[in-house]
Structure formats: structure tokens, C-alpha cells
């Protein structure tokens, strides 16, 4: 008894291409989510001199992860003090609240980028 599957090779090729496209698009999707977080952080950062706002950065994507952070060198060194406070200054966090407020937008941006990549 023999079975012949017509089109199975095409299906396997398509599945392999789809997997490859998802893998390539993963870093792009993570970067898209990081951009949403960066924007949300810039909207919440204390804006007295705008130094903090100008120094909200995104790291390179590494192992499927990216970081949004305030550059600690130069004029924006005090971002950490705003986030966690000091013995003489109360905390005025902006990173944590920005993340909490934009979780759904971040997830949506990542999902949209992957969906877009799969349509190609």
C-alpha cells in the first residue's frame, strides 16, 4: 500500500520560510515595542531642563531583548535619583509608570510587526 501526498513538499517549504521570516522579524518586533516604551517614558520624564527626555535611549537588540534606559553619563546622570529618590528627595518615578501604562501598546506593536512580517 502506497500513499502519495500531492503538494506536501510545497507545504513544508512554506512552513520553513514562515519560520525563517518570524525569526528574522523577531528583533524588528522587539525594537518596535522598545520604541513604544521610549515614547511613553519621554512623555512621563521630568522636563525641567529636558536633559532626561533627550537621553532616553534604546539598546541594541540582543538575544531577543532590548532595554529602554536613561543614559547615565553626562547631563542626564540624575535620572536614577528621580526614579528611586534619595535621602533628601522623594522618588518621582517615570520608567515604571510608563511601562505599566503602555504594556498593551507594547504588546500590540510587537504583534503587529510580526503579523506584518508574516504577510511579506
N, C-alpha and C positions, 0 to 999 in steps of 0.2 A: 504494500500500500504506500503510495507516494502522495504528498501534498505539495502543491505549488502556490506560493503566495505572490500574487502579482502586485507590484508596487511597494513591496516591503523594503527593498533597498532604498527607494526614494524616501520613504518614511524615516528610515534610520538616518539617512543623510540629513534630512531636515531637522530631526531631533538633535543631532550632533551640532549642526550650525546654530540652532537656537541656544543650546547650552553654551556655546562659544560666545555668542552675542551677549548673553546675560553676564558671563564672566568679564567680558570687555567693558560692559556698561556699568558694572558694579562700582568702580572707582568714580565714574562720572556721576552716578546717583548719590554716592556718599558726599561728593563735593557739592551737589545741588542742595542737599539737606544742610550742609555746613553753611552755605550762603544764606539760607533762611534764618539759621541761628545767628549768624553775623549781623544780619539786618535787624533782628529782634533785639539783639544786645545793644547795637548802636542807638536804637530808639529809647532804651532804658538807661543808658550810661549817664552819670552826672555830666552836665555840659557847661560848667563854669568857664573853662578855657578851651574846650573841645579837643584837648590833647588825648583824652581817653578814647573818645569817639574815633579819632583818626588812627588810633593804634589797635583797634580790634582786628585781629588777623586770623587767617585760616592756615593751618599747617598743611603740608603735602599729605596726600592720602597714602597710608602705609598699612599693609595688612588689612585692608578694608575699613580703616578707621581714619578720621580726620579730627583735629581739635580746633575749636574756636577759642581764642585766648586774647588777653590784652598784653601787648609787648611790654615786658618789664624793664627794658633798657631805655635810657634816655628820659624824655619828658613825661612819660606815662608810668613811671615806676610806682606811683601811688595807687594804682588801680586795685591792688591787693588789699590795701588799707581800707578802701571804700567797701570792698566786698565783705571783709570779715571784721572790720573795725580795729580799734586799738584801745589801750587803757584809757585814753582821753577822748576818743571819738567813737560814737556808736556806729555800728555797721549799717551801710546803705547798699545792700546787695543789688546787683543788676544782672549778673550772669545766671544765677539760679532762677530768679523770677522770669527772665527772658526764655530760658529753656522750658520751664513749666507752662508758660503761656503759649509757646509755639510748638509743642510736641506734635500735635495733629498736623500742623502745616509742614513740619519737617518730614513726617512720615509720608504725607501726601506728595511732597516734592520728590522724595526718593522713589515712591511707587510710580509717579508719572514719568520720571526719567527712565525707569526700567521698562515701563509699558511702551514708551516712545522708542526705545532701543529695540524692542521685540518687533515693532511694526516695520522696521527697516528691512 
